[in-house]
Amino acid sequence: MMNFLLALYSSLLIKILPLLVVSLLLTFLLVKAKMPKFFYLLIVVEVIAISVLHYSTVVTSISLYMEERVWIILFNMAILVGIYLMIPTLSIILYRVLRKRVY
């Protein structure tokens, strides 16, 4: 079970890394161009995309939990969605750091 989870999370990070780099690059460019409204739009689009992409994961995990009452199902779902939510969170942190230096 642990080898499966390790393989799952490592492949997940390999998938997320390009998305994270693109998001942070767009954040950097939007801060340099002084376009905060587009940055907020970027964050909203990222969060909506994550919600839409993982709706089935969340629903399936909750229904499995209701049937079997095994907490690890909910923990794995939370970790999976949390890893994807790391992208907008790191963009917000970068935005705040760069905004203090640029303005």
Secondary structure per residue as TSV (DSSP state, phi and psi in degrees):
chain	resnum	aa	ss	phi	psi
A	1	M	-	360.0	-41.5
A	2	M	H	-67.1	-38.6
A	3	N	H	-64.3	-37.3
A	4	F	H	-63.8	-46.4
A	5	L	H	-65.2	-39.0
A	6	L	H	-63.4	-43.3
A	7	A	H	-65.7	-39.3
A	8	L	H	-63.1	-48.9
A	9	Y	H	-71.0	-34.4
A	10	S	H	-69.4	-40.1
A	11	S	H	-68.0	-32.5
A	12	L	H	-65.5	-41.7
A	13	L	H	-66.6	-34.1
A	14	I	H	-66.5	-34.6
A	15	K	H	-71.9	-35.8
A	16	I	H	-80.2	-28.4
A	17	L	H	-55.5	-46.9
A	18	P	H	-63.3	-38.3
A	19	L	H	-63.3	-39.9
A	20	L	H	-65.6	-43.1
A	21	V	H	-63.2	-44.1
A	22	V	H	-63.9	-42.9
A	23	S	H	-63.6	-44.0
A	24	L	H	-68.5	-35.3
A	25	L	H	-65.8	-43.8
A	26	L	H	-63.3	-39.2
A	27	T	H	-61.2	-45.9
A	28	F	H	-60.1	-45.3
A	29	L	H	-66.5	-37.8
A	30	L	H	-69.5	-33.5
A	31	V	H	-70.8	-42.8
A	32	K	H	-63.9	-34.5
A	33	A	T	-84.1	-1.8
A	34	K	T	55.1	55.7
A	35	M	-	-123.0	74.6
A	36	P	H	-68.0	-28.8
A	37	K	H	-66.3	-37.2
A	38	F	H	-70.2	-30.2
A	39	F	H	-64.6	-45.3
A	40	Y	H	-63.0	-36.8
A	41	L	H	-63.8	-39.8
A	42	L	H	-60.3	-44.4
A	43	I	H	-64.7	-43.5
A	44	V	H	-62.5	-43.1
A	45	V	H	-63.9	-41.1
A	46	E	H	-63.5	-45.1
A	47	V	H	-67.0	-41.0
A	48	I	H	-65.0	-41.4
A	49	A	H	-63.3	-41.7
A	50	I	H	-64.4	-41.4
A	51	S	H	-63.4	-42.8
A	52	V	H	-69.1	-42.9
A	53	L	H	-66.4	-33.4
A	54	H	T	-107.1	15.5
A	55	Y	H	-61.6	-45.0
A	56	S	H	-67.2	-35.0
A	57	T	H	-63.1	-44.3
A	58	V	H	-66.8	-45.7
A	59	V	H	-64.6	-43.2
A	60	T	H	-63.8	-42.7
A	61	S	H	-64.4	-41.3
A	62	I	H	-67.9	-40.6
A	63	S	H	-67.5	-38.2
A	64	L	H	-64.1	-39.5
A	65	Y	H	-63.9	-41.4
A	66	M	H	-64.0	-31.7
A	67	E	H	-78.9	-42.8
A	68	E	H	-107.8	-15.6
A	69	R	-	55.0	44.6
A	70	V	-	-110.0	117.6
A	71	W	H	-66.4	-27.2
A	72	I	H	-61.9	-27.6
A	73	I	H	-63.3	-44.9
A	74	L	H	-69.4	-36.7
A	75	F	H	-64.5	-42.6
A	76	N	H	-64.0	-39.1
A	77	M	H	-64.7	-42.6
A	78	A	H	-64.7	-38.9
A	79	I	H	-66.0	-43.3
A	80	L	H	-61.8	-49.2
A	81	V	H	-69.3	-36.1
A	82	G	H	-63.5	-36.3
A	83	I	H	-64.5	-40.9
A	84	Y	H	-69.7	-33.7
A	85	L	H	-73.0	-8.7
A	86	M	H	-64.7	-28.9
A	87	I	H	-63.2	-56.5
A	88	P	H	-67.8	-29.6
A	89	T	H	-64.3	-46.0
A	90	L	H	-67.6	-31.6
A	91	S	H	-65.3	-40.8
A	92	I	H	-65.1	-41.4
A	93	I	H	-63.3	-45.6
A	94	L	H	-62.4	-40.0
A	95	Y	H	-60.6	-45.4
A	96	R	H	-65.8	-39.8
A	97	V	H	-66.8	-46.2
A	98	L	H	-69.6	-33.9
A	99	R	H	-64.2	-36.6
A	100	K	H	-67.1	-32.7
A	101	R	H	-83.5	-32.5
A	102	V	H	-81.9	-44.1
A	103	Y	-	-82.4	360.0
